[in-house]
Amino acid sequence: MGLKGKEYRELLEPMTEELVGMARWARVTGARIVVIFEGRDTAGKGGAIRAVRDRLNPRQCRTVALSKPSEDEQSQWYFQRYAAHLPHAGEIVLFDRSWYNRAGVERVMGYCSEEQAEAFLEQAPIFEKQLTDDGIFLFKYWLTTDQDEQEERLRERLDDPLKRWKLSPVDLAARDKYDAYTDAREAMLRATHTDNAPWTLVDFNDQKRGRLTLIRDLLDRLPDQHVEPPEIDFPDFDGELSAESFSVIEPIADYSAD
């Protein structure tokens, strides 16, 4: 049975406070944090990212969701456009998909050659070791979903006008390639699951429970993040309080047909 909304919010609230504390720790210590969210279409990456960043300062915690590369970017070193978005001191960057596009959708859908995909699998661990050797905290999460659950969510996107924009031609074409995506993922895990940058697979068939599991894991794998909030001198206001001046907009009239 899926986790109910009220129970989910009650469990999420203390973790959200910890996330705020983690962000304060990162700002004070200058820590650089990268969190990669990968998974099949509809796995729940967007919801997980929102759960992490919802109460954090958007100037400190930002999401990177790159579109397909331009012609100029296609001529660059593959990792170049991703490296441009890495965090500076005190910053948290959440990748909604990442350089691992090459190991997944690009490979399965034929957007890159097999030689390019194999070269990526050799180079990714080297690239990531450079990041972690430089002191970046790198976390890689794969959100797992069963095929029947994915089909249900795709259908929900089709039927819901507020979610229809999420349904792309690539999503539909990928429906017949579930096993191919599985094979590509397994090859990716074998090649890029390393001691300094391991993968963590999280069950997202229940998205609410998956978010809680992911956030708990993220917080537990960082160093002790306790930093007392700064003292703020907030004296009582001894001036004359005044009401804000504003104008009232009249409600829209009911223009019913005659």
Helices and strands as residue ranges (DSSP letters): H 5-29, E 33-39, H 45-53, E 61-64, H 71-74, H 80-83, E 92-96, G 99-101, H 105-108, H 114-133, E 137-144, H 147-159, G 164-166, H 169-174, G 175-177, H 178-192, E 199-203, H 207-221
